[in-house]
Amino acid sequence: MPTIVHLITGLGTGGAEQMLTRIATYAYGPDAPRQIVISLMDEGVYGTSLRAAGVELYFLRMRKGKLSPKAFLMLVRLLRRIRPDVLMTWLYHADLLGILAASLTGVRRVVWNLRCSEIDFAQFSSSTRLTVRALARLSRRPWAVATNSIAGQRVHESLGYAPRRWAHLPNGFDLDVWHPDAADRVAVRAEIGIKPEHCVIGLVARVDPQKDHSTFLAAAEQLASIRPETDFVLIGQGTKELTVPHTLKNKVLALGERRDVPRLMRGLDLLALSSIGEGFSNVIGEAMATGLPCVVTDVGDSALLVADNGRVVPARDPRALADALAELVAAGPEQRAKIGASARDRVATHWSMSNSAAAYLKLWQEAAAG
């Protein structure tokens, strides 16, 4: 069986960190590879899950935004000792340090795993911008460059990425974790103080310029003025500190970062995503698997995911977002349930965790053999 080392910038909250944890802890059966995770920073929120699943975990204690020669030397020593068949790197700084460390240690099969599409460099540090430029110039060095979205490949090609081969590794979703449940729905709504007859719209995202909470709140303000039976729930790191318009004071509940998101999502009626940039959104797939219609912005592969199981609107357009949400609120619970059931079927057919894990395993086997 091949030995796979995953190198990632950190293991905090985020789609890449979540997907790495799913892939590293998946039960592959008799062909299971040996999987090792190295975090450039600390073990974050996913270290406990990785350790509990028996995954070897190392962290190099780099500080965010600070390259450390000591950490790089630790990485080189680890790779020399482990001698992986494949080094898969996640996120830009790990891509750069990974390809440099591989050249010093004789690791010949490196796969960069790109996780985003639209990139507004004004929102990133100068070190990230310089890193991406360097990676574009080095993009023929890896054995392959993988993306989780079709849009992500197009964007990185426009940035100058020209790898020897592209690979497509879409996200996967565990339908035993993400599913509707009538009892949870009642319990969650009672717990957070939502009236049974109200329509609850959720936004599940950390506070980040890419997630564009301001557009969501502007749309919520417009929607609440014409649909007073709607309530809004914000879940994610930093949401408790957001400034909410005065008119929404009694309509918006900010829960902050939570570990019980699958259960909380079962208490929602709709999911909204107001992002200005996504690759292959985890939260959309999770909501669809939970049986929720989604209203999303037309970024990354979001329109491909949703298809006709919700609505797609332009980014940075509160009116369009409010109108699309109003349409689904007006559709009523029975019609929303039909759309949600179709959404779950779509995820089960195209993006189950077993399908995703099989794609990763196939790529690793090809790389190790090549």
N, C-alpha and C positions, 0 to 999 in steps of 0.2 A: 504494500500500500504506500502511496506517496506521502511525504511529509510536507505539509503546507504551513508556512509562516505568514500570518496576517500582521502587517505593520500599519498602525493607525495613529493619527495625531493625538487623540485622546478618547476616552470612553464616557464622555458626558452625554447629556440628552441630545439627540439628533437622529436623523434618518439613517445616516451611514453607520453610526454606532449601533443602532438598533438592528439593522440588517446584518451587520457582521456577527452580532451575538446570535441571531437566528441561524445563520449559516454555520457558525462554529459549533453550535450545540445541537444541530440537527442529527437525528438518528439515521445514519446512512446505511446501516446493515453490514453485510459481510465485506463490502467494498469501502468501508469507512476509512478515510485518510486520517493520519495523525495530524491534529490541528493545534497550532500554537499561536497565541496572540501577544504581540508586543505593542504596548502603548508608549508613545514618546513622552507623554505626561504622566498622569496617574491612572488608577483603576476606575475612577469616575463612578457612575451609577450602575454600569454593567459588569464591573469586575466581580461582584458577588455572584451573579448569575453564571458567569463563565466558570468561576471556580467550582460552584456547586455542580456543574455539569461535567467536571473533571478536565476542563480545558487548561492546558499549561498557559500561565499568564505571567508576563514580565512587564514592568513599567520603569521608564528611564528618568522620570522626575524632571523633565524639561519644563520650564515655565512658558506659559502662553506667549507666543510672539518672540521668544528668546532662544536662539539657536545655541546649543551647548556642545562644545567640543568633547567634554567628558561623556555626555549622553551618546554622542556619535560613536566614540570609541567603545562604549558598552554595547552598542548595536553591532558593531563590527565583530567584537568578541563573541557575542551570542550567535551570529550567523556562522562564524567559523566553527563554533562548537556544534550547532544543530545541523548544519549542512542541509538545508531544505531542498526538496526537489523543485518547489515553486515558492517564490516570494510574491505575495499579493499585497499591494499597498493601497490604502484608503485615504483620500484627501490629499490636497496638493503638497503640503510640507512633507508628508510621509512619502509621497511619490518621489520627491527630490532626494531626500536623505536615503531612501531605499535604493534608488538606482546608483547613487554614489557608493553606498556600502556594498552593494552587490558587485560592483566593479573591483573592489578591494578584497573580496572574499571568494571569488570564483562562482558565485551563484549566477547561473546562466539563464534561468527562466524567471523573469520578472513580469508581473502583470499589474498594470495600473488600473484601478477600479474607480472611474470617474462617477461622481454622484450628483452633479448639477447640470443645468443647461444655461438659461439666461444668466449672465453675470453683469451686474452693475458695479463696475470697479470703483465707483465713487464711494461705495459702502464698505470697501475693504481697505486694509492697511497697505502701505507702500510695499512692505515685504511680501504680501500675498501677490500683488501685481507683478513684482519682479520674479517671484517664484513661477508664476504661470508662464511668463515670457521665456524663462529658462527651460521649463518643461516642454514648451512647444518646440524649442530647438533640439531637445534631447529625445523627442518622441519616437525616433526610430530605434532607440536603444532597447526598450522593453520587448519581450517576446510578443506581447499583445497589449493593447489598450482596450479595456472593457468599459462600457457605459450601461447604466440602467435605463436609459431612455434614448429614443431615436433623436429627439430634439437635442440631447446632450452631445451626440456625435456631431450633428450639424454645427452646433455652436463652437465646439472645440476645433473642428476643421477650419472654421472661419478665423480662429485664433492662431492658426499655423500648425496645428497638430497633424502629423503625417506619418502614422505608425506603419509598421510592416503588416499588421493585421488588426482589424477591429473585431470585437466580440460584443454580443448583446446579452446582458445578464439582468433581466427585469426583476424587480422585487417580488417576493412571495409572501403569502399570508396564511396563517394557521387558522383554519375555519373552526377548530375546536376552541380557540381563544376568542376569536372575533365572531360573534353570532348574536342574533336577537334572543331576548328572554323576557317574557311578559312579567314574571315576578320581579326581576331586577328593575324593569322599567318602572313599576309601581313604587318599589322601595327607594330607588334613586330620586324620583321626583318628590316623594314625601320627605326624604332626607334633606334635600336642598330647598324645599319650600316652594315647589312649582305646582300650581293648580292642575288637577287631572285633565281639565278641558282645554288648557292652553297648549299652543304649539311652541315647542322649544327648539331653537336654532343654536347649534354649537359651533364654535371655532376652536380647534385644537391645534395650537402652535405656540412655541416660545415667542417672546417678544423680540423681534428682529426686524430691521428695515425691509428685508425680503418678504416678510409675512404681511406687511402693510395693514396692521390693525386699524389705522386711522380710517382707511376706506371702509372696512367692515363696520366700524362704529358709526360712520356717517350714513351708511346704508341702513343700519339698525335704527337710527334716529328717524329716517324717512319712513321705514316700514312700520315702526311703532305708532306713528302718527295716523296711519290709515288702518292698521291691524292691531288694535290694542290687546288682542288675545295672544300676542306673541311675547315670548321671553327669550333671553339670550344668555348663553353660558360660555365663558372663556376658560379654557384649560391650557396650562402651559407655563413654563418658567417666566416670571416677570409680569404676568397678567394682573396680579393683585396690585401692582404699582401703577397700572395704566390710569390715565386721566379720562374718566367717562363723562360725556356730555350731561349737563344737569337734567335735561329732559329724559335721560335714560337711568336716572338714579335708582329707581325701583324696578327697572326692567333687566338690568345686566347683573349677572352673578359671576364674579371672577374667583376661580378656585385655585389658581396658581399651579405649581408643578405637582402632579399626583402620580401615584404608582398604580392606581386602580382605574386607569383610563378605559379598558375594555368594559368594565361594569358601568362606569359613568356614561359611556357612549350609548348604552342600551336605554338610557333615560331620555335620549334626544329624539326629535322627530325629523330633523334635517341637519345636514352638515354644510357649512359654508367654508370656503377657502378663498381668501382675498389676495393671495401671494402675487408678487410681481416677478417672481422667479422660482421655478421648481424643476426638478428632473422628472423622476417617476415617484410621485408623492406617496409616501407610506400612509398618511392619514386618510387620503381618499380611498385607497384600497381597503383600509381597516373599516372605514365607515360603510363602504359598500358591502363588505363581508358581514357587517352587523345589520344589514338590511335597511340602510338609510339612503334616501335620495340625496344627491349632492349638488350644490351650486358652486361652481369653481371658476376661476379665471383661466383664460386661454393661454396658459404658459406651460412650457415643457410638454410632457405627454398627458396632461390632465384631461384634455378633450378625448384622447384615445381611450383612457380609462373609463370615463363616464359614459361615453357614447350617448344613447338615448335614455339613460337611467338618471337623468337630472337635467341641469341646465349649465351652459358654458357662456361666460360673459367676458368682455374685454377687461384687462387689468386697469386699475386706477379709475374705475367708473362706478361711483357709489350708486347712481341712479339705476344703471343697468343691473347691478347686484340686487338692489332693493326690489326692482320690478320682477326679477326672476324668482326671488324668494317669495314675494307676494303671490305669484302665480301658484307656487307649490303649497303655500299656506291655504289658499282658496280651494285647492283641489280636494282637500279634506283627508281624513285619516285612511279611508279605504283605498283611495287612489294612491296615496303615498305608500301604503303597505304593498300594493302591487308593484310599484316602481322599485321599492326596496328589495322585494323578493327577486326581481329580475336582475338587480345590481349584484346581489349575492351569488346568483347563478353565474353571472359573467366572471366574477372573481374565481369561483370554483373551477370554471372551465379553462381560464387562461392563466391565472396567477396564483395557483395554490402553492403552498410551501414546498410540496413534493416536486412540482414542476421546476421551481426556482432552484432547489437543491440539486436536482438532476442536471440542470444546465451548468451550475458551478462545478459539479463533479466531473462532467464531461470535459470541460475546459482544462481543469487541473490534470486529468489523465492525459489529454493531448499534449499539454505543455511538458509534463514529466517524460512522456515518451519521445517527444520531439527534440 
